[in-house]
Amino acid sequence: MSKNNTALIVKCPTCKKAVAWVAEQLFKPFCCERCKLIDLGEWAMEEKRIPGEPLDELIDEFDEAQYH
């Protein structure tokens, strides 16, 4: 909790519902297990990605520079 004893409120990444950032909220930043699993499924299906070069390409470039 912050200095004024109020919990930080964040939006659930899946449904945008307000979620209090407190120990009792087991699925934070998600509002519930369902929203957490929806998000996990989106990552698993590669519907969500972190921008940038794929790691395997960077590793190949590093290996070539190291051993050639």
Helices and strands as residue ranges (DSSP letters): E 9-11, E 18-20, H 33-44, H 55-67
